[in-house]
Every structure is written in structure tokens, then in C-alpha cells.
């Protein structure tokens, strides 16, 4: 959250005309689509009556919004001179994908209680929400016109946002690994680790 606030403060200081513009297949709309999808997933995950219903709806929203992720992969020149903007958008999409893919397995994991699953879902939602806020700030800076903004200033803001989103992606991976490790340790006590390995993938596939 501190990084998000810091980014917003920097944006206010340097608000102005960005020499880079969204190009090719309107990546600005793709970014906004990903932001909106992530926000909807967060809202659904935190307000649903129970974890399973909430996740099923979140999964549905993710699949509907996947058109933005798929379209983004086909856009090579997202922002002229700003490759990290495209990478930043991809990071937010990846965060949502990590949640959907892994939490689905956690729902089928007998080593977690319903209350624990609700807490895990809330943790994912918090990280997704903050990452989408950073992307929204970045999108606004890139699109702003008015006062001048030098290339150096613009690239500094982009770089700061990219580092922040990369950190959030890494946090989501770490959060996933830690939660799965809890299941693994519980399964180990029951001599049932094979089920956990089968559920979350092999050593080369899993995040932990």
C-alpha cells in the first residue's frame, strides 16, 4: 500500500503531457479491461456469501476478461519507447491468473478449513486490488496531456510502477507457496503427501 501511495504522489508531482501514447489495437483499452476485470474479481471474492460461490463467480469473470489478456499478448508495441508499460499490464494479468489457477486447487484440498480458505481468498484479493491500483495510476500518467513531462520523468514513473508490480507478482507467488506448504506439512503428518503433489503439480510446475 505504501508503494501505491508513493506512486500516486509521484504522479501528482509530474502530471503532464506524456510523449508516449498508447498504440496498436488500443492497449489503453486492454489495460483498462484488465483493471476492471481484476477489480470485479476482487469485489466478488470479498463479498460472496461463501468461498466456493465467490470463486466460481470470480473464475467466470476471469474467463470473460481473458480476451483482454489474450489480445495483449498479440500487441508488441504497447507504448512507443515504453516496453515496461506492456510488461506491467502483463504482471497484473498474471497475478489474477495465479489466483484463479491455484485457489481452484485449494478449494479441493482437504487440508484447508472453510475459514482458512476465506482468509486465503481475502489475502489474494488484497494483493490483486493494490496491483490494479498501481496499473490504473500508470495508465493515467501515460495518457495525461497538459503540462510538459520529460522523457526522463515519464520513464522514471514507468520504471517505478513496473518494479512495484513485479514485487506484487512475486508476493503473490510467495503467498501461494506458503499456503501450499501448510497443506503439504499437514499432509505429511497424515502420510498423504502424494495427494498434495498431484493436486498442485510436479516440482517443475508448482510455485512452491
MODELLER restraints for C-alpha pairs under 7 A, 6 or more apart:
rsr = mdl.restraints
at = mdl.atoms
rsr.add(forms.Gaussian(group=physical.xy_distance, feature=features.Distance(at['CA:1:A'], at['CA:130:A']), mean=6.59, stdev=0.5))
rsr.add(forms.Gaussian(group=physical.xy_distance, feature=features.Distance(at['CA:3:A'], at['CA:164:A']), mean=6.73, stdev=0.5))
rsr.add(forms.Gaussian(group=physical.xy_distance, feature=features.Distance(at['CA:4:A'], at['CA:134:A']), mean=5.82, stdev=0.5))
rsr.add(forms.Gaussian(group=physical.xy_distance, feature=features.Distance(at['CA:7:A'], at['CA:161:A']), mean=6.99, stdev=0.5))
rsr.add(forms.Gaussian(group=physical.xy_distance, feature=features.Distance(at['CA:8:A'], at['CA:137:A']), mean=6.61, stdev=0.5))
rsr.add(forms.Gaussian(group=physical.xy_distance, feature=features.Distance(at['CA:11:A'], at['CA:141:A']), mean=6.59, stdev=0.5))
rsr.add(forms.Gaussian(group=physical.xy_distance, feature=features.Distance(at['CA:14:A'], at['CA:149:A']), mean=6.56, stdev=0.5))
rsr.add(forms.Gaussian(group=physical.xy_distance, feature=features.Distance(at['CA:15:A'], at['CA:141:A']), mean=6.57, stdev=0.5))
rsr.add(forms.Gaussian(group=physical.xy_distance, feature=features.Distance(at['CA:15:A'], at['CA:144:A']), mean=6.98, stdev=0.5))
rsr.add(forms.Gaussian(group=physical.xy_distance, feature=features.Distance(at['CA:15:A'], at['CA:147:A']), mean=6.90, stdev=0.5))
rsr.add(forms.Gaussian(group=physical.xy_distance, feature=features.Distance(at['CA:16:A'], at['CA:144:A']), mean=5.82, stdev=0.5))
rsr.add(forms.Gaussian(group=physical.xy_distance, feature=features.Distance(at['CA:16:A'], at['CA:145:A']), mean=5.47, stdev=0.5))
rsr.add(forms.Gaussian(group=physical.xy_distance, feature=features.Distance(at['CA:16:A'], at['CA:146:A']), mean=5.07, stdev=0.5))
rsr.add(forms.Gaussian(group=physical.xy_distance, feature=features.Distance(at['CA:16:A'], at['CA:147:A']), mean=3.99, stdev=0.5))
rsr.add(forms.Gaussian(group=physical.xy_distance, feature=features.Distance(at['CA:16:A'], at['CA:148:A']), mean=4.93, stdev=0.5))
rsr.add(forms.Gaussian(group=physical.xy_distance, feature=features.Distance(at['CA:16:A'], at['CA:149:A']), mean=5.09, stdev=0.5))
rsr.add(forms.Gaussian(group=physical.xy_distance, feature=features.Distance(at['CA:17:A'], at['CA:144:A']), mean=5.43, stdev=0.5))
rsr.add(forms.Gaussian(group=physical.xy_distance, feature=features.Distance(at['CA:17:A'], at['CA:145:A']), mean=3.91, stdev=0.5))
rsr.add(forms.Gaussian(group=physical.xy_distance, feature=features.Distance(at['CA:17:A'], at['CA:146:A']), mean=5.06, stdev=0.5))
rsr.add(forms.Gaussian(group=physical.xy_distance, feature=features.Distance(at['CA:17:A'], at['CA:147:A']), mean=5.40, stdev=0.5))
rsr.add(forms.Gaussian(group=physical.xy_distance, feature=features.Distance(at['CA:17:A'], at['CA:148:A']), mean=4.87, stdev=0.5))
rsr.add(forms.Gaussian(group=physical.xy_distance, feature=features.Distance(at['CA:17:A'], at['CA:149:A']), mean=5.23, stdev=0.5))
rsr.add(forms.Gaussian(group=physical.xy_distance, feature=features.Distance(at['CA:18:A'], at['CA:142:A']), mean=5.58, stdev=0.5))
rsr.add(forms.Gaussian(group=physical.xy_distance, feature=features.Distance(at['CA:18:A'], at['CA:143:A']), mean=6.62, stdev=0.5))
rsr.add(forms.Gaussian(group=physical.xy_distance, feature=features.Distance(at['CA:18:A'], at['CA:144:A']), mean=6.18, stdev=0.5))
rsr.add(forms.Gaussian(group=physical.xy_distance, feature=features.Distance(at['CA:18:A'], at['CA:145:A']), mean=6.45, stdev=0.5))
rsr.add(forms.Gaussian(group=physical.xy_distance, feature=features.Distance(at['CA:18:A'], at['CA:149:A']), mean=5.71, stdev=0.5))
rsr.add(forms.Gaussian(group=physical.xy_distance, feature=features.Distance(at['CA:18:A'], at['CA:154:A']), mean=6.64, stdev=0.5))
rsr.add(forms.Gaussian(group=physical.xy_distance, feature=features.Distance(at['CA:19:A'], at['CA:151:A']), mean=6.88, stdev=0.5))
rsr.add(forms.Gaussian(group=physical.xy_distance, feature=features.Distance(at['CA:20:A'], at['CA:79:A']), mean=6.10, stdev=0.5))
rsr.add(forms.Gaussian(group=physical.xy_distance, feature=features.Distance(at['CA:20:A'], at['CA:80:A']), mean=5.54, stdev=0.5))
rsr.add(forms.Gaussian(group=physical.xy_distance, feature=features.Distance(at['CA:20:A'], at['CA:81:A']), mean=6.85, stdev=0.5))
rsr.add(forms.Gaussian(group=physical.xy_distance, feature=features.Distance(at['CA:20:A'], at['CA:142:A']), mean=6.58, stdev=0.5))
rsr.add(forms.Gaussian(group=physical.xy_distance, feature=features.Distance(at['CA:21:A'], at['CA:79:A']), mean=5.92, stdev=0.5))
rsr.add(forms.Gaussian(group=physical.xy_distance, feature=features.Distance(at['CA:21:A'], at['CA:80:A']), mean=6.66, stdev=0.5))
rsr.add(forms.Gaussian(group=physical.xy_distance, feature=features.Distance(at['CA:21:A'], at['CA:142:A']), mean=6.69, stdev=0.5))
rsr.add(forms.Gaussian(group=physical.xy_distance, feature=features.Distance(at['CA:21:A'], at['CA:143:A']), mean=6.54, stdev=0.5))
rsr.add(forms.Gaussian(group=physical.xy_distance, feature=features.Distance(at['CA:22:A'], at['CA:28:A']), mean=5.78, stdev=0.5))
rsr.add(forms.Gaussian(group=physical.xy_distance, feature=features.Distance(at['CA:22:A'], at['CA:78:A']), mean=6.28, stdev=0.5))
rsr.add(forms.Gaussian(group=physical.xy_distance, feature=features.Distance(at['CA:22:A'], at['CA:79:A']), mean=5.16, stdev=0.5))
rsr.add(forms.Gaussian(group=physical.xy_distance, feature=features.Distance(at['CA:23:A'], at['CA:78:A']), mean=5.97, stdev=0.5))
rsr.add(forms.Gaussian(group=physical.xy_distance, feature=features.Distance(at['CA:23:A'], at['CA:79:A']), mean=6.08, stdev=0.5))
rsr.add(forms.Gaussian(group=physical.xy_distance, feature=features.Distance(at['CA:24:A'], at['CA:75:A']), mean=6.71, stdev=0.5))
rsr.add(forms.Gaussian(group=physical.xy_distance, feature=features.Distance(at['CA:24:A'], at['CA:77:A']), mean=6.77, stdev=0.5))
rsr.add(forms.Gaussian(group=physical.xy_distance, feature=features.Distance(at['CA:24:A'], at['CA:78:A']), mean=6.71, stdev=0.5))
rsr.add(forms.Gaussian(group=physical.xy_distance, feature=features.Distance(at['CA:27:A'], at['CA:72:A']), mean=6.97, stdev=0.5))
rsr.add(forms.Gaussian(group=physical.xy_distance, feature=features.Distance(at['CA:27:A'], at['CA:78:A']), mean=6.01, stdev=0.5))
rsr.add(forms.Gaussian(group=physical.xy_distance, feature=features.Distance(at['CA:30:A'], at['CA:68:A']), mean=5.29, stdev=0.5))
rsr.add(forms.Gaussian(group=physical.xy_distance, feature=features.Distance(at['CA:30:A'], at['CA:72:A']), mean=6.60, stdev=0.5))
rsr.add(forms.Gaussian(group=physical.xy_distance, feature=features.Distance(at['CA:31:A'], at['CA:89:A']), mean=6.12, stdev=0.5))
rsr.add(forms.Gaussian(group=physical.xy_distance, feature=features.Distance(at['CA:33:A'], at['CA:68:A']), mean=6.17, stdev=0.5))
rsr.add(forms.Gaussian(group=physical.xy_distance, feature=features.Distance(at['CA:34:A'], at['CA:65:A']), mean=6.80, stdev=0.5))
rsr.add(forms.Gaussian(group=physical.xy_distance, feature=features.Distance(at['CA:34:A'], at['CA:68:A']), mean=6.26, stdev=0.5))
rsr.add(forms.Gaussian(group=physical.xy_distance, feature=features.Distance(at['CA:34:A'], at['CA:93:A']), mean=6.48, stdev=0.5))
rsr.add(forms.Gaussian(group=physical.xy_distance, feature=features.Distance(at['CA:35:A'], at['CA:132:A']), mean=5.48, stdev=0.5))
rsr.add(forms.Gaussian(group=physical.xy_distance, feature=features.Distance(at['CA:35:A'], at['CA:136:A']), mean=6.94, stdev=0.5))
rsr.add(forms.Gaussian(group=physical.xy_distance, feature=features.Distance(at['CA:37:A'], at['CA:61:A']), mean=6.63, stdev=0.5))
rsr.add(forms.Gaussian(group=physical.xy_distance, feature=features.Distance(at['CA:37:A'], at['CA:62:A']), mean=6.62, stdev=0.5))
rsr.add(forms.Gaussian(group=physical.xy_distance, feature=features.Distance(at['CA:37:A'], at['CA:65:A']), mean=5.71, stdev=0.5))
rsr.add(forms.Gaussian(group=physical.xy_distance, feature=features.Distance(at['CA:38:A'], at['CA:96:A']), mean=6.61, stdev=0.5))
rsr.add(forms.Gaussian(group=physical.xy_distance, feature=features.Distance(at['CA:38:A'], at['CA:128:A']), mean=6.65, stdev=0.5))
rsr.add(forms.Gaussian(group=physical.xy_distance, feature=features.Distance(at['CA:38:A'], at['CA:132:A']), mean=6.73, stdev=0.5))
rsr.add(forms.Gaussian(group=physical.xy_distance, feature=features.Distance(at['CA:39:A'], at['CA:129:A']), mean=6.34, stdev=0.5))
rsr.add(forms.Gaussian(group=physical.xy_distance, feature=features.Distance(at['CA:41:A'], at['CA:58:A']), mean=4.84, stdev=0.5))
rsr.add(forms.Gaussian(group=physical.xy_distance, feature=features.Distance(at['CA:41:A'], at['CA:61:A']), mean=6.50, stdev=0.5))
rsr.add(forms.Gaussian(group=physical.xy_distance, feature=features.Distance(at['CA:42:A'], at['CA:125:A']), mean=4.85, stdev=0.5))
rsr.add(forms.Gaussian(group=physical.xy_distance, feature=features.Distance(at['CA:42:A'], at['CA:128:A']), mean=6.85, stdev=0.5))
rsr.add(forms.Gaussian(group=physical.xy_distance, feature=features.Distance(at['CA:42:A'], at['CA:129:A']), mean=6.41, stdev=0.5))
rsr.add(forms.Gaussian(group=physical.xy_distance, feature=features.Distance(at['CA:44:A'], at['CA:54:A']), mean=5.71, stdev=0.5))
rsr.add(forms.Gaussian(group=physical.xy_distance, feature=features.Distance(at['CA:44:A'], at['CA:57:A']), mean=6.86, stdev=0.5))
rsr.add(forms.Gaussian(group=physical.xy_distance, feature=features.Distance(at['CA:44:A'], at['CA:58:A']), mean=5.98, stdev=0.5))
rsr.add(forms.Gaussian(group=physical.xy_distance, feature=features.Distance(at['CA:45:A'], at['CA:54:A']), mean=5.15, stdev=0.5))
rsr.add(forms.Gaussian(group=physical.xy_distance, feature=features.Distance(at['CA:45:A'], at['CA:55:A']), mean=6.26, stdev=0.5))
rsr.add(forms.Gaussian(group=physical.xy_distance, feature=features.Distance(at['CA:45:A'], at['CA:58:A']), mean=6.48, stdev=0.5))
rsr.add(forms.Gaussian(group=physical.xy_distance, feature=features.Distance(at['CA:45:A'], at['CA:121:A']), mean=6.56, stdev=0.5))
rsr.add(forms.Gaussian(group=physical.xy_distance, feature=features.Distance(at['CA:45:A'], at['CA:125:A']), mean=6.64, stdev=0.5))
rsr.add(forms.Gaussian(group=physical.xy_distance, feature=features.Distance(at['CA:46:A'], at['CA:122:A']), mean=6.18, stdev=0.5))
rsr.add(forms.Gaussian(group=physical.xy_distance, feature=features.Distance(at['CA:48:A'], at['CA:54:A']), mean=4.72, stdev=0.5))
rsr.add(forms.Gaussian(group=physical.xy_distance, feature=features.Distance(at['CA:51:A'], at['CA:117:A']), mean=6.93, stdev=0.5))
rsr.add(forms.Gaussian(group=physical.xy_distance, feature=features.Distance(at['CA:51:A'], at['CA:118:A']), mean=5.82, stdev=0.5))
rsr.add(forms.Gaussian(group=physical.xy_distance, feature=features.Distance(at['CA:59:A'], at['CA:100:A']), mean=6.24, stdev=0.5))
rsr.add(forms.Gaussian(group=physical.xy_distance, feature=features.Distance(at['CA:69:A'], at['CA:93:A']), mean=6.45, stdev=0.5))
rsr.add(forms.Gaussian(group=physical.xy_distance, feature=features.Distance(at['CA:78:A'], at['CA:86:A']), mean=5.52, stdev=0.5))
rsr.add(forms.Gaussian(group=physical.xy_distance, feature=features.Distance(at['CA:79:A'], at['CA:85:A']), mean=6.78, stdev=0.5))
rsr.add(forms.Gaussian(group=physical.xy_distance, feature=features.Distance(at['CA:84:A'], at['CA:158:A']), mean=6.84, stdev=0.5))
rsr.add(forms.Gaussian(group=physical.xy_distance, feature=features.Distance(at['CA:84:A'], at['CA:159:A']), mean=6.95, stdev=0.5))
rsr.add(forms.Gaussian(group=physical.xy_distance, feature=features.Distance(at['CA:84:A'], at['CA:162:A']), mean=6.33, stdev=0.5))
rsr.add(forms.Gaussian(group=physical.xy_distance, feature=features.Distance(at['CA:85:A'], at['CA:158:A']), mean=6.49, stdev=0.5))
rsr.add(forms.Gaussian(group=physical.xy_distance, feature=features.Distance(at['CA:88:A'], at['CA:162:A']), mean=5.26, stdev=0.5))
rsr.add(forms.Gaussian(group=physical.xy_distance, feature=features.Distance(at['CA:88:A'], at['CA:165:A']), mean=6.39, stdev=0.5))
rsr.add(forms.Gaussian(group=physical.xy_distance, feature=features.Distance(at['CA:89:A'], at['CA:135:A']), mean=6.80, stdev=0.5))
rsr.add(forms.Gaussian(group=physical.xy_distance, feature=features.Distance(at['CA:91:A'], at['CA:165:A']), mean=6.43, stdev=0.5))
rsr.add(forms.Gaussian(group=physical.xy_distance, feature=features.Distance(at['CA:91:A'], at['CA:166:A']), mean=6.70, stdev=0.5))
rsr.add(forms.Gaussian(group=physical.xy_distance, feature=features.Distance(at['CA:91:A'], at['CA:169:A']), mean=6.44, stdev=0.5))
rsr.add(forms.Gaussian(group=physical.xy_distance, feature=features.Distance(at['CA:92:A'], at['CA:131:A']), mean=6.28, stdev=0.5))
rsr.add(forms.Gaussian(group=physical.xy_distance, feature=features.Distance(at['CA:92:A'], at['CA:132:A']), mean=6.42, stdev=0.5))
rsr.add(forms.Gaussian(group=physical.xy_distance, feature=features.Distance(at['CA:95:A'], at['CA:128:A']), mean=6.65, stdev=0.5))
rsr.add(forms.Gaussian(group=physical.xy_distance, feature=features.Distance(at['CA:95:A'], at['CA:169:A']), mean=5.71, stdev=0.5))
rsr.add(forms.Gaussian(group=physical.xy_distance, feature=features.Distance(at['CA:95:A'], at['CA:172:A']), mean=6.71, stdev=0.5))
rsr.add(forms.Gaussian(group=physical.xy_distance, feature=features.Distance(at['CA:96:A'], at['CA:128:A']), mean=6.71, stdev=0.5))
rsr.add(forms.Gaussian(group=physical.xy_distance, feature=features.Distance(at['CA:99:A'], at['CA:124:A']), mean=6.63, stdev=0.5))
rsr.add(forms.Gaussian(group=physical.xy_distance, feature=features.Distance(at['CA:105:A'], at['CA:199:A']), mean=6.41, stdev=0.5))
rsr.add(forms.Gaussian(group=physical.xy_distance, feature=features.Distance(at['CA:105:A'], at['CA:200:A']), mean=6.79, stdev=0.5))
rsr.add(forms.Gaussian(group=physical.xy_distance, feature=features.Distance(at['CA:111:A'], at['CA:183:A']), mean=5.34, stdev=0.5))
rsr.add(forms.Gaussian(group=physical.xy_distance, feature=features.Distance(at['CA:111:A'], at['CA:186:A']), mean=6.53, stdev=0.5))
rsr.add(forms.Gaussian(group=physical.xy_distance, feature=features.Distance(at['CA:112:A'], at['CA:183:A']), mean=6.94, stdev=0.5))
rsr.add(forms.Gaussian(group=physical.xy_distance, feature=features.Distance(at['CA:127:A'], at['CA:168:A']), mean=6.74, stdev=0.5))
rsr.add(forms.Gaussian(group=physical.xy_distance, feature=features.Distance(at['CA:131:A'], at['CA:165:A']), mean=6.01, stdev=0.5))
rsr.add(forms.Gaussian(group=physical.xy_distance, feature=features.Distance(at['CA:131:A'], at['CA:168:A']), mean=6.43, stdev=0.5))
rsr.add(forms.Gaussian(group=physical.xy_distance, feature=features.Distance(at['CA:134:A'], at['CA:161:A']), mean=6.47, stdev=0.5))
rsr.add(forms.Gaussian(group=physical.xy_distance, feature=features.Distance(at['CA:138:A'], at['CA:158:A']), mean=6.71, stdev=0.5))
rsr.add(forms.Gaussian(group=physical.xy_distance, feature=features.Distance(at['CA:138:A'], at['CA:161:A']), mean=6.63, stdev=0.5))
rsr.add(forms.Gaussian(group=physical.xy_distance, feature=features.Distance(at['CA:173:A'], at['CA:207:A']), mean=6.32, stdev=0.5))
rsr.add(forms.Gaussian(group=physical.xy_distance, feature=features.Distance(at['CA:176:A'], at['CA:207:A']), mean=6.94, stdev=0.5))
rsr.add(forms.Gaussian(group=physical.xy_distance, feature=features.Distance(at['CA:177:A'], at['CA:207:A']), mean=5.66, stdev=0.5))
rsr.add(forms.Gaussian(group=physical.xy_distance, feature=features.Distance(at['CA:177:A'], at['CA:208:A']), mean=4.22, stdev=0.5))
rsr.add(forms.Gaussian(group=physical.xy_distance, feature=features.Distance(at['CA:184:A'], at['CA:193:A']), mean=6.15, stdev=0.5))
rsr.add(forms.Gaussian(group=physical.xy_distance, feature=features.Distance(at['CA:184:A'], at['CA:196:A']), mean=6.19, stdev=0.5))
rsr.add(forms.Gaussian(group=physical.xy_distance, feature=features.Distance(at['CA:187:A'], at['CA:193:A']), mean=5.07, stdev=0.5))
rsr.add(forms.Gaussian(group=physical.xy_distance, feature=features.Distance(at['CA:200:A'], at['CA:206:A']), mean=6.01, stdev=0.5))
